[in-house]
Structures are given as C-alpha cells and as structure tokens.
Amino acid sequence: MVSPQVEKLFNALMKAGVTAEDKAISAEKATALSKLPKAQCMNALQELKKAGALKEKKNNNAVSYFLVKTSL
C-alpha cells in the first residue's frame, strides 16, 4: 500500500507522460503537476524512488525525475 500523496504524484506523472529519461522533469514541475504541497511532493518522490518506480537523472546541479514503472 502506498500513501494517497504517492498515488496522486504517480498518477500525475503518468498523465503527463514522464515515463522516459528524455522526458524527465524537475521536482518543482512535479509539485505543480501533482498539486501537492512541496514537502509532501518531495516525500512522495522519495517513496517512489525507494519502491523502484522512479529514477533520478542528474545534470550538473539539477536533478530530474522520471518513472520506470507504469503501475504501483
């Protein structure tokens, strides 16, 4: 079971099509897409990462996120 925030973020990312490395988005964009408060969104990103459903892509100082699984 995942929290409602994780599910909301996952669904928002799926709807936006963030499912490949070249479509990775920033944490700020993920926050805007999910309409979650920033702290909850960051926690949800970490939970998705722990579950293996999300990966990070690091560019210099910026970090982008993209989904690697299409279901929770």
C-alpha positions, 0 to 999 in steps of 0.5 A: 500500500502506498500513501494517497500523496504517492498515488496522486504524484504517480498518477500525475506523472503518468498523465503527463507522460514522464515515463522516459529519461528524455522526458524527465522533469524537475521536482518543482514541475512535479509539485505543480503537476501533482498539486501537492504541497512541496514537502509532501511532493518531495516525500512522495518522490522519495517513496517512489524512488525507494519502491523502484518506480522512479529514477533520478537523472542528474545534470550538473546541479539539477536533478530530474525525475522520471518513472520506470514503472507504469503501475504501483 
